[in-house]
Amino acid sequence: MRAVRIHELVGPSGLRVDEIEAPEAQAGELRIQVHAAGVNFPDVLLTRGRYQFKPALPFSPGGEVAGVVTQLGPGVDGFAVGDRVAASMIAGGFAEQVTVPAPAAVKLPEGVSFAQGASSLITYGTTLHALVDRAALQPGETLLVLGAAGGVGLAAIELGKLLGARVIAAASTEEKVDFCLQHGADAGICYGKEDLKERVKALTQGEGAHVVYDPVGGELTEAALRSTAWEGRLLIVGFASGPIPRLPANLVLLKGCQVVGVFWGAFAARHPDRNRAHLERCLRWIEEGKLQPHLDAELPFSRAQEALERLEQRAVRGKIVLLP
């Protein structure tokens, strides 16, 4: 079978398409014929050796796939050969066939395409866990989303609106802000040109944001903390900008707020039943048209380097999927 693998930790340029042996499902596993594989920022970090997990070289990046079950390992219940499924993993998804533990897979509703399934688990799974489990977002609260034009950012806009929040989308360019407004945000901030704290203050009549969703990190995180309301919740989702911020603890005290970590992968591993319920809920909303994953591009395996480079350059709106 074909697989996109990284041979040197030099970034996306180290990727190439190899012919390798197809895996066999072991006890408790499913084998999936991949029809689409989602591309996410951790894939870029993996190609540079900067992710918290470091597989042995050579390896395939790829944290989510959608396809058809072709083999069941011993002890697997609840799935059958021929089932349409989506599944998440740390790495390995950029391949024609993958094996995953059964708890990592979820059945795809008939109304959800493989491309939609492969672009939904990480973004919507992370975001629903963040907003519901970690922030307890309430109807009528204000949600500020940083990096709002990216995959998890758009998911936060959509899910925030479904949960009854007023959503302020913050992005680096006016074009990206307009894109977010077209996808349901109530207001927008271009932090490439505007002062984040002052604009949030103006848009909330001085109160601040009740919940901040931050997948960006860097210097924006302190500005976001200063933008939170009394008893607000700052969700630390990731560090797409690179630098890991150091926050002044006195601001947390003065605002009576919370700085809350969001590690969806660990949540999914520790609480697979709760995670599956979240994913099934999101896939149901996609089938019903209440969520609409935005696909920036669908590219063949041969263009995997391009896909990851575009993601690294912040040139992707929503998600890219790779098609074997």
HELIX and SHEET records of a PDB file:
HELIX    1   1 PRO A   12  GLY A   14  5                                   3    
HELIX    2   2 PHE A   41  THR A   47  1                                   7    
HELIX    3   3 ALA A  102  ALA A  104  5                                   3    
HELIX    4   4 PHE A  114  ALA A  118  1                                   5    
HELIX    5   5 LEU A  121  LEU A  128  1                                   8    
HELIX    6   6 HIS A  129  ARG A  134  3                                   6    
HELIX    7   7 GLY A  151  LEU A  162  1                                  12    
HELIX    8   8 GLU A  174  GLN A  182  1                                   9    
HELIX    9   9 LEU A  196  LEU A  203  1                                   8    
HELIX   10  10 LEU A  220  ARG A  226  1                                   7    
HELIX   11  11 ALA A  249  LYS A  255  1                                   7    
HELIX   12  12 TRP A  264  ARG A  270  1                                   7    
HELIX   13  13 PRO A  272  GLU A  287  1                                  16    
HELIX   14  14 PHE A  301  ARG A  303  5                                   3    
HELIX   15  15 ALA A  304  GLU A  312  1                                   9    
SHEET    1   A 2 ARG A   2  ILE A   6  0                                        
SHEET    2   A 2 LEU A  15  GLU A  19 -1                                        
SHEET    1   B 5 GLN A  97  PRO A 101  0                                        
SHEET    2   B 5 GLU A  29  VAL A  39 -1                                        
SHEET    3   B 5 GLU A  64  LEU A  72 -1                                        
SHEET    4   B 5 ARG A  84  SER A  88 -1                                        
SHEET    5   B 5 ALA A 105  LYS A 107 -1                                        
SHEET    1   C 4 GLN A  97  PRO A 101  0                                        
SHEET    2   C 4 GLU A  29  VAL A  39 -1                                        
SHEET    3   C 4 LYS A 319  LEU A 323 -1                                        
SHEET    4   C 4 LEU A 295  PRO A 300  1                                        
SHEET    1   D 6 ALA A 187  CYS A 190  0                                        
SHEET    2   D 6 ARG A 166  ALA A 171  1                                        
SHEET    3   D 6 THR A 142  VAL A 145  1                                        
SHEET    4   D 6 ALA A 209  ASP A 214  1                                        
SHEET    5   D 6 THR A 228  ILE A 236  1                                        
SHEET    6   D 6 GLN A 258  GLY A 261  1                                        
END                                                                             
